[in-house]
Amino acid sequence: MGATTQADGTAMTNTKLERKGAIAILTISRPEKHNALNRETLGEIEASVLELARDEAVRALIITGAGEKAFVSGADINELAVLDARGAREISAFGQRVFNHIAQFKQPVIAAVNGWALGGGCELALACHMRFCSDNAKFGLPEVSLGIIPGYGGTQRLSRLVGLGRAVELVASGRTVDAHEALRIGLVQHVTSPGELMTQVMALAEKIAGNAPLAVSAALESMVRGQELALSDGLALESTMFGILGASEDMHEGLKAFLEKRKATFTGR
């Protein structure tokens, strides 16, 4: 893939960022390394996500990998192999920071997982709010077989998603799960054929983009932040968000359109 640039002129050699209306698509593309994550690629992901976060026109983000064989095959082992204790901690903190930007993105992020999602690739998918996968997808966190542990959030996000018991089983054994087991344990929401994956993900993203963006963002923040709060505090957060939306033009437009039996026109104000 030829290098592309971001809005600030930064070259992107391992990723590609596209816009289709209100939907952004970020593709990891290192075909010679099965889309493995090196430091440069993590930096490109971070720069793209931060750029998109400043763009009020973006109403959904899709993250995928180039080709059908690999979403992201993992971290780049060549980089990890030369690290000492300090370097290992620094790259873990860097990866966590990048994936936190995704987890905290203001609009829904959908992982379109095509093929392998191992190690850092699985952790990237876990940082997204939703996961669709092709029926040839494989998920796993095999780091213990290499003498390390998941370092980009996997030990924390997997257990919150599938429960502690299943997470310990998968991390401690290092085994992979196929698409249908991933669906059964709640790791993904939908399984489809490779040829239909992006079609289905785009259909969901377009549905999201057609709703009131302030409301979608407020609902997402309430759910994401609410996971870390006691129920009473989560309910208080929900009420606060509900109140904020009560002052928005979009709320009045949405309710008026419903009463008038017409399609609402949302402006994000």
Summary of the structure (lengths in Angstrom):
residues: 269
radius of gyration: 19.1
end to end distance: 38.4
largest distance: 65.0
contacts: 904
relative contact order: 0.11
helix: 50%
strand: 18%
